[in-house]
Amino acid sequence: MAETTRERDTMPPAGGTRRRLGSYVCGRRSKWIVLVFWLIVLAVAFPLSAKLTGAQENDTASWLPGSAESTRVFEVQQEAFQTGEELPAIVVYERTDGITPQDQEKAAADARAFAGVEHVSGDVVGPIPSEDGEALQVIVPVDPGDGGWFALGDAVDAMNEIVGGGPGGLDAYVAGPAGVSADFADAFEGIDGTLLYAAMGVVIVILLFSYRSPVLWIIPVFSAFTALTAAQAVVYLLAEYADVTVNGQTAGILLVLVFGASTDYALLLIARYREELRRHEDRHEAMAFALHRAGPAIVASAATVAVGMLCLLAAEMNSTRGMGPVLAIGVVIGVTAMLTLLPALLVVTGRWVFWPLKPRYGSAEPTERGFWARMGRGIARRPRTVWIGTSLALGALALGLLGLNTGVIQNRDAFVDTPASITGEEALARHFPAGTGSPVIVIADAPAAGDVRQAFEDTEGIAEVTDPVPLDDLVYLEGTLEAAPDSPQAQDTVEAVRDSVHAVPDANALVGGNTAVALDAQNAAARDSLVIMPLVLAAVFVILMILLRAFVAPLVLIATVVLSFAAALGLSALIFEHLLGFAGVDTAFPLFVFVFLVALGIDYNIFLMTRVHEEAKQHGTRRGALIGLAATGGVITSAGLVLAGTFAVLATLPVVAFAEIGIAVALGVLLDTMIVRSILVTSLNLDLGRFMWWPSALSKGPEPSASAVADEPEEEPAVR
């Protein structure tokens, strides 16, 4: 694109190492090399990224810790009993005024037809009448094989077609573990496209509002899309050839995180580039200075997020542990694209891309007298009152944590709406034992079969136990729960069964099944929270100390982010219970929200505090705090809206767990940008002054009071 008449197509003068590195990205010739490189990456990565869905592992072993007892049962089932990933679909037929002979014939004919459905394995059992004569059930074993959730969905869809069109007044549903899993598969089908389009729509609207340019938004959106495509391609290769576990949850969060974080980094760089365009005639030189000054903060921010994600490697849960490297890789690729592709595109297009608000050389910087500058001066008049009042307000929101119900989310509460499988589960519970179709499984050494069966059967909460099925030196037993298999009472029964059969001498008994899987997942998630949360805080603290060369400032920033996390979680709990009617949250929910909010929330403090640190060297901490807030307030707010908006699109999915994560992270990000960073951190900067930088050199020497700084006449920072 043609330059304005005032611009010169020259390289920036030699400066520091970081400025020279910026010159390599945005130079007169190198910008084209960078652009061509990323176009090649996009062409190669696009077909690979489309294969990521097929590489996902959504089976039991991909979620549970390998050491869990239910995981070992699952492995023995596969190796010794060749049961694979078999799940029962329970087809329930219900007529409130009593099952008729025609209903019996219909159910029997359907049972014969089910045997021919693809992925149905083993014998179809039934129809079995209920004691009250108002229902029938047919048990259909389904083994999806390598097809996972989506193969289950195909099998259940075929069964739904078979049961349709019965005698008038007969209701029929496909329920059981296979039916519920199929509804989860339907909820996740097309998730990548849904999330991508929703995230892009949110980002475009916010960028149009922020820049008021009909063109500029295209560049960060294209750069973020390129980064996401490259990240998905790399993750696919790792899943396919490096044994990295990727499931539907990880893939969905990867999309939201990469797109949102990349756009955040783009906003910060564009804001600094626009600022430098007012100080430099040549756009290449302006971008080199922008990269020199904003680059370290962006890199530090991305490093914080990546390290926070890598802390998930300490998790016991396979699904959580696999999420760590996947999300870290996504963030690294995202920041790389924003510091290379984005600058190249911006200098290729020139100043006109900001139309109609083009930044002209020598024009005044509008942020110096804008809203954030006025807010900063208002805070400076009583900073201690402001930070104490803000902390108390956030603490009051955090009290909502007292009502946060963590633990087991039953199937009926796992969906935003009520799919057919849940309606079927409710029908089953009305007419059959609650645990039908989702048994507790016990595998033990064959010589102890009789004693194990007796101990199993005598356990309170077990309705009946099958005869042992021998295979070589092992036996396999199933027990029917009296309670619903996804209830806390069922988990208590599983623990009691484990106590009973483990006490049988020389039995080496193992207890598994769907309820045991949920119990082991809950215990592992609780352990992961206790280990990973302190680890993330320690990692972020070290990064902040290195970046800010201080001890006090990192402590203060960590404290503000933790307070923000508690407030976001408390507010979320109130919304979930009183506005949305959600029954509770999964045990892993606080950990996920904590990692995202601490890693992402600290970003905005990094953006602000690196600018304050830069300005403090020349103006002192208190003046630097006001200049830093004025210069970064608008862009950080826009970045927070982008990230909150992209995470909020998770709430569009019909799965409660995703909706809760999206809502909580979005609320936390908004609190960070609107209150914690702009009010709390700024007031602490103004109150503590130079002591924020203890023990560095910036903590020494005299400094004016906060009120004196507030009363000073406005002035622009010196051009550096």
C-alpha positions, 0 to 999 in steps of 0.5 A: 500500500502507498505511504502518506507523503510524510512517511519515508520508507527507511529502516529505523536507526540502530538501537537496543537489541529488542528494537533491532529484533523488531526491525527484522519483523517489520523492515522494508523487505523482511515484512514480506518474508514474514508474511509469506512464511505465515501464508505457507504455515496457514496453507499447510496447517489448515488441512491438519487442523481439520483433523483434530476432532478425529484425533480426540480421545473421549473414552474413560481412560483418557479422562481418569488417572491411570492409578485410579481403581476404576481405570484398572477395572476398565483395563482388565475388562478390555484385556481379560474379558474383551468388553472394550468400551461397551456401554448399555443403552436402555430403551424404556417403553412407558404407558401410564395406564398399563402396557398392552399386548401390542406394546409388548409386540412392539418392544420385542420387534424393536429388540430384534431390530436393535441387534442389527444396528452398527456398534451393537455388541453382545446379546440384546436383553428384553423386553423386561416388564416392570413390577407395576406393569406400566413400563418395559425395558430393553438393554442394548450393549453398544461398543463404539470402538474407535469411533468414541462418542460420535459412534455412540451417537450414530447407534443411538440415532438408529435406535431412536428411528426404530422405536419411533412410530409405536402404538398411540399413547406409548412413550419410548426413550433411549436412555442409560449410559449410552443414551446420555453419552450420545446426547453429550456427543450431540452437544459437542458436535460441531463445537469447533465451528460454533465456538469459532464463529461466535468468538469471531462475532464477539471480537469483530463487534468489540474491535469495531467499537474500539477502533471505529474503523471498518477495516482495521479489525480484519488484521487482528482477526486474520492473525488470530485465525492463523494462530489458531489454525497453526495451534490446532495443527500442531496439537493434532500432530502431537495427539497423533504421533506423540501420545498427547491426550486431547479430548472435546473439552481441551479442544474447545478451550484451546479454541477460545483461549488462543483466539481470545488471548491472541486478540488481546496481544494484538490490541496491546501492540496496535495501541502502542503502534498507534501511539508511536505513529504520532511520534515517528514519521516512518511506520516501520520505525514506529512499529520497531519502537512499539515492539521494543516497548510493548513486546516484553510485556506481551511476551511476559504475559504469554509466558505467564499463561503458558507456565500456568497451563504447564502447571496442569502437568502436575494433575492426576486426571489425565484430561487435566494433565493433557490440557496443560501442554496443549493450551501452553502450545496454543498460547506460544503460537498465538503470541508468536503470530501476534509479534510477527504476522500482525506487525508485518500486516500493519506495516504493509497496509500503512496508516490508512488502515486506521481510517477514519481516525488515522494517527498523524505524526506530531498529533497529540496523544488523546489518552492523556486527557481521556476518561482514564486520566481523569479517573486516575486523578480522582483515585489519587486524591484518596488512594487508601480509601479507594483500595480498602473500599474496593477490597471490601467490595470484592470480599463481599462478593467472595462470600458467595463462595459459601453457597458454591455446591461442588461435587457430583453433577447428576446427569439430569443437571448436566445439560442446560435443557432436558434431552430425551435420554434424561427424560428416559432416565426419569421414566426408568427411575419411576418403574425400575431399580434406580441403578438398572443399566449402570452396574457396579463392577467387581473383578477378583481372583477366581479362588475367592469368588464366593467370598467376594460375591457374598461381601458384595451382596451384603453391602448396604445399597446393593439391590442384587448381584450377578453370578460370577463369570469366570475367565482363567484366574479371574471372575467378573461380577455386577451389582445393581445399585439401589440409588441412582448411579449418578447420585452421591448416595451411589458413590457412598455405596461404591466406597462401601463395596470397596471396603467390603471386597477389599477386606476379603483375603487373597481376593485382590478385588477391584471395584469399577463401573460408571459410578466408581469412575465419577467417584475417582474423578472427583477425588483426583480433581480435589487432589489436583486443586490442592497441588496445582493452585499453589504451584500456579501462584508460585510460578506467576510470582517468580515471573513477576519478580523477574519482570518487575525486578521487585518483591513487593509489587509481585506480592501485591499483584498476586493478592489482587488477582486471588481476591478477584478470583474469589469474587468472581467465583462467589458472584458466579455461585450466586448467578448459578443458583439464583438466576440460572438454576444450576444444581452445582459445579463439578469438582474440577470447576474451581481449578479450571477457573483459578488457572484461567483467571490467575494466568489471564488476569495477571496479564492485565496487571502486567500490561499496566505495571510494565508501563508504570515501571517504564514511566516511573524511571522518568516521572516517579511511581505515583506520576507513572501510575497515572500515566500508565493508567491513562495510556493503557486503560482503554486498550486493556478494557478492550482486551478484557471485553474481547477475552470475556466475550470469547469465554462467554461463548462457552455459555452457548453450549448446552452443557452446564459444565462448559457454560459455568466455566465460560460465565465464571471466567468472563466475570473474572476477566471483567472484574480484573479489567474494570475494577482490579486493574483500573481501581485497586492496583492503581490506588495501591500504586498511588498509596505505596508509591516507590515502595512497590518496587522494593528492593530495586533502585526505584524504591529509593529517593523522595517522591511527591504525595498522591494528592500532590500528583493529583493536583498537578497540571496535565502534561504529556509524557516526554517523547522517548 
